[in-house]
Amino acid sequence: MRFIILRLRRLLLVMFLVSLLTFVLVNWLPGDVAYQKAGMEASKELVQSIRQELGLDQPVLLRFVKWLGAFVTGDWGRSFLTGEDVREAILSRFPVSFELMILAQLIALGLALPLGIISATRAGGLADRAIAVFAFFSLSIPSFMGAILLITFFSLLLGLLPATDYQPLSAGLWANLRSFILPALSIALVEWTVLMRVLRAEMIGVLQEVYILVARAKGLPRWRIIFFHALRPSLFTMITILGLQVGGLLGGSLIVESIFALPGVGRLLIQAIYSRDFMIIQGVVTFIALVYVLVNFLVDMLYAVLDPRIRMEADHG
């Protein structure tokens, strides 16, 4: 319980600082949402009345305190331009971003785990060097460029997968997955390399431990040593990186969502930035930060499950 309380206290502080910084920075953006709503030819009197109506004439910190008080009670505000409820706008689009995030990480793990194990068990060999070349090539291509290349090859040349034809789950599982394969793959081709290299480095060190030598001396099968004795202690750093990636993907996939016309949270954020819809921007950034810290909290809990020494350090800290 002490371990959980310490982590929650830290996460609440992070959430407060992120929301405050975001609120201040959003209000420093160029332009005036009152002119955006009234029109550039509107009179100063009309613009001023709109600013008063929206509360934009109040000090920034006062508006932040009011917004924060409403946010924690479930009122995330309304769009300055459309009047749409911010919470409903985000939560209605979150399943799309969440599915993209999960599929991308599953593909990345599907590449990182087997290739990382092969590289570690054959360090310096031909397979290790071939995987390193593939990883370097994959990492050197940013996700948006990979998205364009995948669209060109699989959509335009081969016609196998759609580029922008998003289908919800209600249209069928396969139709839904087909619309996510290319965007998820474009993200995974960047994410898997870091996971693989971390797993490789950790496992090479673990395979040199004394207890691994003892297991070999006992005549245990090679596959049993790798999967039951070496893999688990090699996963700690990779789990940390995985948690950072999962939290970051929700905000980092906005370019990919725009390229493939996915109606997710990232695309909503871009549209809000273009239209200077401050309430939508504030809500989306705070929501992304919330997901990020919750994912890292779950990673901390998983750490404590895998290694009881972490709980003991918290109890005695």
N, C-alpha and C positions, 0 to 999 in steps of 0.2 A: 504493500500500500504506500509506503514511503517513496519507493521507486516511482510509482505512478504519479503521486502528487508532485514530486519534483519535476517530472517531465511535463505535466499539465501546466504547472506554474510558468515554466519557461515558454511553452507554446502560447499561453495567453499573452505574455509580454510581447512575443514576436508578432502576434496578430494585431495588438494595439499599435505597435510602432509602424507596421506595414500599412494599416488603414490610415493612420495619421499622415504618414509621408505621402501616400497616394492622394489623399484629399487635398493636401497643400499643393502638390505638383500639378494635379488636374486643374486646379484653379489658376495656375500660372500659364496654362496653355494659351496661345494667342487666339484672339477672336472673342466674340461675345455671343453667348447662346441666346440672349434676348434679341439681338439683331437677326440671328439665325431663325428664330421663331416668328418675329414680326416682319422680316424682310429688310433688305439693305436700304430701301427707300422710305422706311418708316420714320415718323417724326421722333424727336428726342423725348417728347412727352410720353408717347406710346411705349418706347423702349424702356423708359424709366418705370412706367407702371408695370410692365412685364417683369422687370428686375425685382420690384417690390413684391409682386405676386409670387415669384419663385423664391424669394428670400435672398437673392443675390446681392442685395444692398447691405446685408449684415456682415460683420467681421468673419473671417474664415474660421477661426477657432470656435466661435459661437455656433456657426453652422455645423462644424464637425461634431461638437458635443451633442447637438440636437439629432444629427444623423446617426451617431453611434448609439444614443439612447433608443432611437426607433429601431435600429438594426438588430440589437440584441433582443428586442421584443418581437421580431419577425417582420417588421415593416421596413423593407429595403428601399422604399421610395418609389417614385414614378418617373418615367422618362420625361424630360423637359419638353421634348418635341412631339412625341406621339401620345403621351399619357399612359403608356403601357406599364403595368406593374413590373418592377425590376426583378423581383424574385421569380415571378412566373416566367418572365422572358428568359432568365438564366436556366431555371430548372427544366423548362420545356426543351431547351437545346442541349442540356448536359448529357442526356443519354447518348447522343451522337458522338460528342467528344469523348465520353467514357468508353464507348465501344471501340473507337479508333485507338485510344490509349491502350486498352487491354490487348487488342489484336496486334498492335505494333510491338508491345512487350513480349507477347507470346512468340511472335516470329523471331524477335531478337534473342530470347532465351533458347528457342529451338536451334538457333545457329551457334550461340555462345557456349552452351553447355557441352555438346559433343565435340566441337572444334577446340574448345579450351582444354578438355581432357586429353584429346589426341595430341595437341601441342605440348602439354606438360609431360605426358608419358613418352613422347618421342622428341624431347627437346634437342634442338640442333640437327635433327634429321630432315630428310626431304619433305615429309609431310608438314613438319613445323615451319619450314621456310616457305612452302607453298601457301599455307594458311596465313602466314605473316604478310605475304605479298597481297593476297586477296583482301585482308583486313586493311592494309594501308591504302589500297585502291578504293575500298568502300568508304573509309573515313575521309578521304580527300574530296569526296563529292558531297556537297551540302544537300539537305533533304529536298529543298525546292528544285535544285538542278536534277537530283535523282527522280523527282516527280515528273519533270518534263521529259526526261529520257524514257522513263517507264511508259508514259502516255504515248510517246512517239513510237515505241517498239510494240507494246502490247495492244494499244488501241488503234493507232493509225495504220501501222504496217500489217499486223496480224489480225486485228479486229477481234481479239479474244475477250478483252475486258473493257467495260465502259470507263470513260474518263470523268464524266460529270453527271451521270445518271444515278443520283442517290435514290435508294429504295428503302423504306422503313421495314421493320420486321413484319408488319402486317401484310406486306406484299409477298412474303415467303422468305424462309431462311436463306436459301441459296441466292435469291435475288438481292437480299440485303448484304450478304457476304461478298458478292461480286462487286458491289459498289464500294467496298472497303478494302479490297485486296491491294490495289495499287497505292492508295494513300498510306495504308499501314506498312506496306513494304518499303515505301520511300523513306519512312521514319526509321524502321527497323534496320535498314542497311547502314545507317549511321550509328544507331545505339548499340548494336551487338558487338562492335569492335572493342569498345571500352570494357564491356562485361567479359569478353573472351580474354583480353590481355590481363585483366586483374585476376581472373580465375587461374590462368596459366601460371602467373608469377607466384600466387599463393600455393598452388598445388606443387610446384617444383620444390618450394621450401618444405612443405609438409612431407613429401616423399623422401626427404633426407633425414627425417626425425628418427629417433632411436626405436620408437614403438613400431614404426613401419618396417625397420630392419628386423625386429623381433618377429613380426608377422610373416615376413618372407622366410626367416629361418625356420619357422614352424611348418612351412610348406603350404601356407594358405594360397588358394588360387589368386592369380593376378587380378582378375575382375573383382573378387571379393575385397582385396586390399584397397583397390581404387575407390569402389563405390561405398564400402562400409567403414573404412578406416581413414581414407585420405580426403574424400569429397566433402564431408561435413565441416571439418575445421578449415577447409579452403574457401567456404562460402561466405565468411563473415564480411570481408571487404566488398565482395560482389553484392551482398544484400544491401549494404550501405549505398553503393552506386545505383543499385536498382531502385531503391526508395527515392533517391534524388531524381532519377530519370522519370519515374512514374509521376512524381509531383510536378516536375518541370514540363512534362509532355503536354499537360492540359493547357498551359500558356504558350508553350513553344510550338505547338502544332497549328497555330493560327494561319500561317502562310500556306501550309499544306491544305487546310480546310478551304481556304480561298481558291487555291488552284483547282481543287476537285469539286468546288461548289457544295461542300458539305454544310448543312445548316447547324453548325455547332457553336460552342461558346466563343471559340477563337474568331470565327467570322463575325459574330455579333459584336465583339470588341473592336474589330477593325471598322465596321460600319459606324459604331458609336464615336470612334476617334475622328473619322472623316466628317461626321455631322456635329462634332463637339457636344455630344449628349453626355454631360458630366455625370449624371446619376447612373447611367448604364455603365460608363467606364469605371466609376467607383465601385459599383456592385460587382462587376465581373472581376476586377483586380482583387478585391477583398475575398471573393469566392474562391479564386484560384489560390490565393495565399492560404485560405482555410483548408482546402484540399491538400495543399503542399505540406502544411504542418501536421495534419492528421495522418498522412501517409508516413511521414517521418516518425510520428508517435508510434504507429504500428510497427515500424522497423525497429524502434527501441524495444518494444514489447517482444518482438521476435528474437532480438538479441538476448534478452533475458531468458527466453525459453531455451535457446540453443546453448547458452553459456551461463549457468547459475552464478558464476563468480561476479557477473555484473550486478545481479541483485544483492549479493553480499556486500559489494562495494558501496551501493546506495544505502544499505542498512547501517553501515558503519561510517558513512560519510557525514 
